[in-house]
Every structure is written in structure tokens, then in C-alpha cells.
């Protein structure tokens, strides 16, 4: 198997947004639109890929707009992260949990 000699870099869009967390729910800076964040990301020459958070950055309502913006800013989707770490139904684990009661919310 031949490994590409070109190293590719990507980034999450979260770096270019308000970055809310448990300490500051409204975030540490002003929120930006998806277009603003993609435009900022595209200004870093080494970055060619984008990591999206499902539900926050990309969803069924904006996926077509995101596709157009990726083309416009010459970026590629690198990953779509399933943001289950902050969802109550996964408190006991997810599909890989060894706990028999991990799926109590699904029954």
C-alpha cells in the first residue's frame, strides 16, 4: 500500500466560533455564521479539510448550503463528529458499552 506523500491538514469549525462550555454558556467570543467560519478557515493555506459537529455545524436543513460553501472556499469535508458526549441518553455509554443497562433510553 502506498501512503500519500502529501500531508493533509484539517480543522474543526468550533475553533472559529464562540466556544461555549460549562463555565461560560454563551461562549468566550461572538458567534459567527457557518459562512464566516468557513471563510476564516479557508484563509489558512495549509488547511484543506473541515471537521463538522453533527447538529451544530451541519444538519439536514443546511447541508446543501454547506456543500456550496465548501466548493466556494475550496475546502473538503474531513469528518462529521457525532456529538454524543453531551447527550443525556448516552450517560451510561453508547453502542460499545459493556453495561447491559446502557440502552435504557432506547427500550
C-alpha positions as a printed Julia matrix, in Angstrom:
107×3 Matrix{Float64}:
   0.0    0.0    0.0
   1.38   3.37  -1.0
   0.91   6.15   1.52
   0.38   9.64   0.14
   3.47  11.8    0.32
   1.29  14.87   0.72
   0.41  15.66   4.32
  -3.12  16.99   4.61
  -4.4   19.18   7.43
  -7.92  19.9    8.58
  -9.59  21.79  11.4
 -12.83  21.83  13.3
 -15.11  24.8   12.75
 -15.52  25.13  16.53
 -12.2   27.0   16.72
 -13.78  29.86  14.81
 -16.94  30.18  16.87
 -17.98  31.38  20.34
 -16.73  28.17  22.05
 -19.3   27.85  24.83
 -18.57  25.42  27.62
 -19.77  24.59  31.13
 -18.03  27.65  32.55
 -19.39  30.21  30.08
 -22.54  29.02  28.3
 -22.71  31.98  25.89
 -19.12  31.47  24.78
 -15.9   33.42  25.0
 -16.36  35.49  21.85
 -19.12  36.47  19.46
 -20.73  33.69  17.46
 -20.02  33.52  13.72
 -22.13  32.13  10.9
 -21.08  28.93   9.18
 -20.04  31.01   6.17
 -17.89  33.31   8.31
 -16.2   30.32   9.97
 -15.53  28.58   6.66
 -14.15  31.81   5.19
 -11.78  32.24   8.15
 -10.69  28.62   7.9
 -10.03  28.95   4.17
  -7.57  31.78   4.83
  -5.14  29.3    6.41
  -3.31  27.93   3.34
  -2.37  24.58   4.92
  -5.94  23.71   5.9
  -7.93  21.84   3.27
 -10.34  19.76   5.37
 -13.17  20.63   7.75
 -14.41  18.65  10.74
 -18.1   19.32  11.4
 -20.13  18.61  14.53
 -23.4   16.99  13.57
 -26.3   19.09  14.81
 -24.2   22.17  15.49
 -22.27  22.86  12.3
 -24.15  20.69   9.86
 -27.67  19.3    9.79
 -30.36  18.28   7.31
 -31.5   21.88   6.95
 -28.15  23.43   5.99
 -26.27  20.58   4.31
 -26.82  21.95   0.79
 -25.61  25.42   1.8
 -22.55  23.87   3.48
 -21.75  21.95   0.28
 -21.89  25.18  -1.73
 -19.68  27.0    0.79
 -17.12  24.18   0.78
 -16.88  24.5   -3.0
 -16.69  28.28  -2.82
 -13.84  28.22  -0.29
 -12.06  25.21  -1.85
 -12.43  23.03   1.25
 -13.35  19.37   1.7
 -15.29  17.69   4.49
 -12.84  15.68   6.6
 -15.22  14.3    9.24
 -18.62  14.69  10.79
 -18.39  14.1   14.52
 -21.38  12.59  16.28
 -21.63  14.77  19.34
 -22.84  12.18  21.85
 -20.69  13.29  24.78
 -23.21  15.9   25.87
 -26.39  13.92  25.23
 -28.23  12.54  28.24
 -29.25   9.27  26.6
 -25.58   8.25  26.43
 -24.9    8.8   30.16
 -24.16   5.11  30.71
 -22.28   4.63  27.47
 -23.1    4.08  23.83
 -23.18   1.15  21.44
 -19.8   -0.1   22.72
 -20.75  -0.09  26.4
 -20.17  -3.26  28.39
 -23.09  -2.31  30.66
 -26.31  -4.19  29.99
 -28.37  -1.18  31.1
 -26.62   1.32  28.8
 -29.58   1.32  26.45
 -32.31   2.17  28.96
 -33.35   5.21  26.9
 -33.72   3.14  23.74
 -36.08   0.48  25.14
